[in-house]
Amino acid sequence: MATVPAGSGASPHQRLLSRWSREDDVAVAAALDATRTADLADHLIALADGRLHAAGDPATVLTEACVRAAFGLDSQVITDPTSGKPPMLPLGRHHVYPHM
């Protein structure tokens, strides 16, 4: 679990998860905000159709294919140059893909 500095404007939930991580405890959370979850967690589990689809560190689990399978959503997953975490950018249904 990522550590959140005190006084950083972190929510009470973030501070609690941060405290548990320093105490070597385990915190389990269910969330639909993939980017926020990837920013806070060291290990993610993605379910698709009620079954385990992927498990591992955020960069391994939060991929465009996994987001499509788990959420039915087209997205672009990039690597944040500052944090190294993989933010997920949902693509609207009218998004036009550039030709490669």
C-alpha positions as CSV (number, residue, x, y, z in Angstrom):
1,M,0.0,0.0,0.0
2,A,1.3,3.4,-0.8
3,T,2.1,5.8,2.0
4,V,0.2,9.1,2.1
5,P,2.0,11.9,4.0
6,A,0.1,13.5,6.8
7,G,-1.2,16.9,6.0
8,S,-1.2,16.2,2.3
9,G,-4.9,16.8,1.9
10,A,-5.4,13.0,2.0
11,S,-8.9,11.7,2.8
12,P,-9.5,9.9,6.1
13,H,-9.6,6.6,4.1
14,Q,-6.2,7.3,2.6
15,R,-4.7,8.1,6.0
16,L,-6.1,4.9,7.4
17,L,-4.8,2.8,4.6
18,S,-1.5,4.5,4.9
19,R,-1.3,3.8,8.6
20,W,-2.2,0.1,8.0
21,S,0.5,-0.2,5.4
22,R,3.2,1.1,7.8
23,E,2.0,-1.4,10.4
24,D,2.4,-4.3,7.9
25,D,-1.4,-4.9,8.0
26,V,-3.4,-5.8,5.0
27,A,-6.2,-3.6,3.7
28,V,-8.8,-4.8,1.2
29,A,-10.9,-2.3,-0.7
30,A,-13.4,-2.6,-3.6
31,A,-13.4,0.3,-5.9
32,L,-14.6,1.3,-9.4
33,D,-12.1,4.2,-9.8
34,A,-9.2,2.3,-11.4
35,T,-6.8,5.2,-11.6
36,R,-7.3,6.1,-7.9
37,T,-7.0,2.5,-6.8
38,A,-3.8,2.0,-8.8
39,D,-2.4,5.2,-7.2
40,L,-3.0,3.8,-3.7
41,A,-2.5,0.1,-4.0
42,D,0.6,-2.1,-4.4
43,H,-1.5,-5.1,-5.6
44,L,-4.7,-5.1,-7.7
45,I,-7.2,-7.8,-8.5
46,A,-9.5,-7.4,-11.5
47,L,-12.7,-9.3,-11.9
48,A,-14.4,-9.9,-15.2
49,D,-17.7,-11.8,-15.4
50,G,-17.4,-12.6,-11.7
51,R,-14.1,-14.4,-12.2
52,L,-10.5,-13.4,-11.5
53,H,-9.2,-11.8,-14.7
54,A,-5.8,-10.4,-13.5
55,A,-3.8,-9.9,-10.4
56,G,-0.5,-8.2,-9.6
57,D,1.1,-4.8,-9.4
58,P,-0.9,-1.8,-10.8
59,A,1.2,-1.6,-14.0
60,T,0.6,-5.3,-14.7
61,V,-3.2,-5.3,-14.0
62,L,-4.3,-1.8,-15.2
63,T,-3.9,-2.4,-19.0
64,E,-6.3,-1.3,-21.8
65,A,-7.2,-5.0,-22.4
66,C,-8.0,-5.6,-18.7
67,V,-10.1,-2.4,-18.4
68,R,-12.0,-3.5,-21.5
69,A,-12.6,-7.0,-20.0
70,A,-13.5,-5.9,-16.5
71,F,-15.4,-2.7,-17.2
72,G,-16.4,-3.0,-20.9
73,L,-14.7,0.4,-21.4
74,D,-12.2,1.5,-24.1
75,S,-9.4,3.4,-22.5
76,Q,-5.9,4.6,-22.8
77,V,-3.5,3.6,-20.0
78,I,-0.3,5.7,-19.7
79,T,2.5,5.8,-17.3
80,D,2.6,9.0,-15.1
81,P,6.1,10.4,-15.5
82,T,6.1,11.6,-11.9
83,S,4.6,8.7,-9.9
84,G,5.3,5.9,-12.3
85,K,1.7,4.8,-11.7
86,P,-0.6,3.9,-14.6
87,P,-3.5,6.4,-14.8
88,M,-6.4,5.1,-16.9
89,L,-8.1,7.6,-19.3
90,P,-11.6,6.5,-20.4
91,L,-12.3,7.1,-24.1
92,G,-15.7,8.3,-25.0
93,R,-17.9,6.2,-27.4
94,H,-17.3,8.9,-30.0
95,H,-13.6,8.8,-29.7
96,V,-11.8,8.6,-33.1
97,Y,-8.6,6.5,-32.9
98,P,-5.6,8.1,-34.8
99,H,-4.2,6.1,-37.7
100,M,-0.9,4.5,-36.7
